[in-house]
């Protein structure tokens, strides 16, 4: 999906995430996709719907409206870290942290 192209990075292997449709829209690590689990053993798939939900909630709390077309206006980068922690860094200096157990805005 062009709106997230080049802004989601895997901190396991350093490669970017790519859009893919697998019964639903997801992003997967290009290192995992191209080189296998021996290259990038623990990078999660990220559902587009989940990512949009988190970004929308964060911006809603700040009184801002979000749509996919505005992604690069608001998002600086997204880092996927060990422990399946996903950190969304916004251009205004704020961030959202998403782990399997919690979401922090």
C-alpha angles and dihedrals in degrees: 000000000000095000092068098033111138097358102088112077131182111227090196095068105001095243125128124251119247131209118250135169113226105162082308136029112278141160119228132186111263089215090058092043096048103032106022137232094311088065098041110012104174114031114132128224110245119213114224090222092055093048093049090047093054094046091046092050092049093050092042089058087055093049094251129130120231133200130164091253089062096051097109091046091062108024123073096179145323120227123197107205136187112286089042091277113159117199118194111198115200125207091243090064097258125116144198121217120203122188130165088264106038151008120224121194 
